[in-house]
């Protein structure tokens, strides 16, 4: 009888272990995974709430300070030209040249970049002037320090006097090169408002 009781005990222990494994695999393990996934979702939700709260606070702070930013934003906006009406920029170019006793010729060129007009961020202008080298240098300084966001791309300078080479050398030797007339053509990018 003892052997039967031992077998029954082994069978009971085996069934108990089998039931424990089934419970562990099909109940406890999924429950632990659900708890782990739920915790991760809760942490993610808390992080999202914290991020949204911080963004809300920054937005409110910006809204409170917006009035103080308006002047700077308008100044930045004024650096760019209106592509549909560049008259004020052309007037700036002409007035800057006239202030230095130039008779300017301003041309609006296509950008030639191969992009469609809606993708361009600049317009190319060309200004031609005739005068002394020092005045042309002053014109460059005035354009670069002007109220518009521009980039000088190309400067072409050529002699506008009809002098023979030996006359040019005599003029340089006597210091007359400072008053000599030259023709300059400046090509520049003027960045536009989007």
RAFEN-V162105 format. One line per field, one symbol per residue. ss: DSSP state (~ for helix, > for strand, _ for the rest). phi: phi as a letter, one per 40 degrees, with the letter a starting at -180 (. if undefined). Layout:
# RAFEN-V162105
ss = ???
phi = ???
This chain:
# RAFEN-V162105
ss = _~~~~~~~~~~~~~~~~~~~~~~~~~~~~~~~~~~~~~~~~~~~~~~~~~~~~~~~~~~~~~~~~~~~~~~~~~~~~~__>_____~~~~~~~~~~~~~_____>>>>>_______~~~__>>>>>>>>>>_~~~~~~~~~~~~_____>>>>>>>>>>_____~~~~~~~~~__~~~___>>>>>>>>>>>__
phi = .cccccccccccccccccccccccccbcdccccccccccccccccccccccccccccccccccccddccdcccccccccbccccaccccccdccccccdbgcbcbbbcbccgcgccdcccbabbbbbbabiccccccccdcccccccbcbbccabbbacbccbcdcccccccccgccccccbbbbbbacbcbcb
